Structure formats: structure tokens, C-alpha cells
């Protein structure tokens, strides 16, 4: 134990010294991570030539996108202008600004069109829209609410109420918006009865929204994350199975995992710290689940997708459609990969499928060879049809209304498609400019190997906090982090750590941000004062993020296997709750003290 303390003390001392002596270098590293998008492009000669030609100016598109994201809080506008600045630079010949402006705008449209024309990209966007449509139908049929209400009956104590809320968040894994707007309203009467503060309810709801949707094997996030991963690997001229990489990064999503453990530990031990402790003591002592003067965010508006009054709620209205999506995707992965392999020339794998088609190795190979974008779209589309048939058969809605609700669900995720297209376009511009080639040469031998994942995590956190969007942060960082990680250490495991740092850093910053959509929706669904929710959650989020860095990214960056790091981090998270937190007395204790 003493050796471990000395190790971490030395590490912290070294980091302080490094930061003080190389602050400018760290800033440049951050610039690279926010810029080094596609320099190692499909045409390395063109990328190298442009990197030499434009030099530092290759940083303009990502820097502009980042700065505008901070200033305007508008990721779409920021990404668009980032793309335009790149096409403008490519078209600028001498001082002919007017021509460059016109051709630059045309270049933006070409980048967007080429991104959409890619079959993989189109499949990613379509599956996101189809899953959004499925969620809308399930919500309208009351399936999500039925599951939530059934589990709510198990909540009998403050501890069990929090655990049931946590479990509901895991059940509604497929979408963070659906989670925030469903779990809060269902559990609110239960937690109020148990004298659990609205701040704590909002924290549990928020912490089981994006963190679980971000690592779920099938969700509205998967397509977006896979698209960014595939695009990032293409920068370094590597063709990978994006879904396989996505799954492989899950053990490195330290913040996501630790925040889920934190909730369980807090519920079991009934210990809190910081402003959350004050909120919980207030609720237990006085029964005031809201602070005096609080302005709860309550909205009855759910975009017309809430179940109609009088509908008989049934859990099967969620289990069957979502089960269709899950099993449809699993079967689809197998058969899509199976036919792809059988149509190829890898005789060893073909022989394996013929001899042992259902062996673990065969399943792994078929899943790895599957086109996940197509499979997920097909599964989501079929699951949506199943949901329509169920709703019409139960007379919940007509066929005309079913299509209407399906389209409403599609509309709810159009923003995802827009961000994806612009992120892909920005990557394309930076690929052509040779940004990564330029900065990889400048920085690849300057950043300590073990520190890069932590830097990526922190940068993602800062950007996400300032912009209020994890999606936009991922879109900016992912195509930049992969080339730098590859330049420092081409080992696949090291790149996976960096990818995981991008994805989870974006979620952590989003968690702390008062302008985050999921933070706002969690306050709304829990009927909590938004500022109170933000203040209480921020302390917990920062604490867990510190554990993620010092017991997660630094150790794996130093080469410690994740199979050791993960239990170590989980133990540190539990210890944080138990030793830093203070016990919250039961309401009965206050009543007995008052009686005496």
C-alpha cells in the first residue's frame, strides 16, 4: 500500500512539474487532439504535400470549430464554419478571396454530399433514425412506462428506491432522452415518499442516461460512435470492424463504469458528501424534497409521444419490440458476416464456418465481418414494423397514426444525422489539408505515452462542458485522437484506450454542463431545480472523473492490464463513497429525536 501511495505521489509530482515546464506543449497537444483529423489520409502523398504547404494553417478548421463551439454553444454552426474554413483555404489562390469564398461554399456541399453518399455513413444515419422511430412507438404504446411502473413497486426503502431507479436506467439503455424523461416521472412519487431529495433523484436519472447509453451494445449512440471510430481509423489507413472496436473500448470507459458503481455504493451505504449531503439531510429531516425557493423544471410536454389516457399498460409492448431489435441485430450480425465470409477468399475461415458454424470462434468471426450499419438499420426497421403491428392490433393507434408517430421519432434524431454529416465533412477537409500529418511530426515524440489518454479525457471534458454536447465533442475529438495515439504508439490496445478516453470524457463534461440537453431533461423529468441539480451533480461527477484518471487512464497508460485496473478503480470508487461520504440518517431517526 505504501508503495502504491508513493507511486501515485510521484506521478502527481511529475505531472505538476511537466505541466509547469511544458504548458505550451500541452496546449499544442490539445490543439492536435482537436485538429489532427485526417492528415494520414487515403492519399498520403496529397496529405503530406498539403501539410508542407499549409503548415500551421492546417489547424484553422478544427481550431475555428472549437472556438466557435465555446463561444456560440452551437455545435452545428461551429462544425459548418470549420468545414467552410478548410474548403476556403484549399480554394484560396493568391489573394482571390471572392473566388475562394464561392468555391469554398461549393466545396462544403461536396464534402457533405460525399459523406452522405458513402454506404456505411448512410447506413449509420438510417439506423439512428430507425431506432428513434422505434423508441417513439414503444413510448406511445406505454411499454416503457409499464416496465418502469412494474419495477417501481419493488422500492420500499430509501436504499431500494435508489437501486430501483438505477436499475430502471439500465433497463432503458437504448436512449438517454427516453431514460431521462421516463425514469424521473415514474420514480418521483416513490422517492418523494421515501424522502429522497429531488437532487439525488435527478443525479441517479442523469447518471444512468448517457453513461449507460454510451456503452450499451445497441442504442441510439452506437451508430454515431461507430461512424466516428471507423472514420478515425481510416485516417491512419486502417480498415477495422467499427463495432468490434466499439465493444473493445467498453472496459476503458472508466467514467461511465465508475459513475454507475458510485450510485450503487451511495444507495447501499446511504452516504453522501458535498451539497448532495445537505440536500439529502434536508429531505430526510423535513420531508422537503426541494429546497426553499427552488424552481423545479416540470414539463407535461413530451412531444405527443406519451401514452394516451386509459390505455392498458403492458410490459410486452416494450419487451417484444426491443427484443426484436436486439435479437434481430444478433442474428443479423451472424448471417450478414456469414454470407460475407462465404463469398470471400479466406479459405481457413470458410472451412471453420462449414465445420463448426456455431462455435465461439465462428460467431466471433461472423460478427467481426458483419456490416453493422446495415444490420442495425434492418433490425431497427423490422422492430419498428413489429411495434406498429402491435399498436394497431391493440387499437392503441391506427395505421395512419402509427406512421405519424414513427416519423416523429425519426425527426427527434435528425440532429444526430446533421452532426454526423458535418463531423465527417470536417474530417474530410482535414484529411485533404494534411492536419494530422503536420502535427504528428511535431508532437509524436513530445507527449509522454502514459499521459495521452488522460489528456484526451480532460480535453473532451472541457469541450463537452463548454458546449453542452457529448455528440459534438466526440465528433471533433475522435478523428484527431486516433492519429496521435497511433503516432505515439501504433499498438492497437493503446489506440483503444485513447478512443475510450474520447467517448467517456465527452460524457463526463456533458454531465457537469448546465447547458447539456440530458442534464436539462433529467432536471425536467425529476421535477428538480436545474441549478440545484447541476451543483450537486458536479461535485460527484468531478470526484468520479478524478478516480477515472488516477485509477484508470494513468495506470493503463503505464501498461497495467485493464483486468487489474478496472477492479482497482471500482474499489477506489466504493472507498470514495464510504470514507468521504457521511451517513444520512433515516427519516425515523429525525422523528424520534423530535419526539424526545
PyMOL commands that set and color helices and strands:
alter all, ss='L'
color gray80, all
select helices_A, chain A and resi 2-21+23-33+44-72+75-91+97-117+119-140+143-152+158-171+176-193+198-207+210-215+222-235+242-252+254-269+275-286+316-342+347-355+360-369+372-393+399-412+414-433+435-443+449-467+470-488+492-512+517-525+530-557+562-580+587-595
alter helices_A, ss='H'
color red, helices_A
select strands_A, chain A and resi 271-272+582-583
alter strands_A, ss='S'
color yellow, strands_A
deselect
rebuild
show_as cartoon
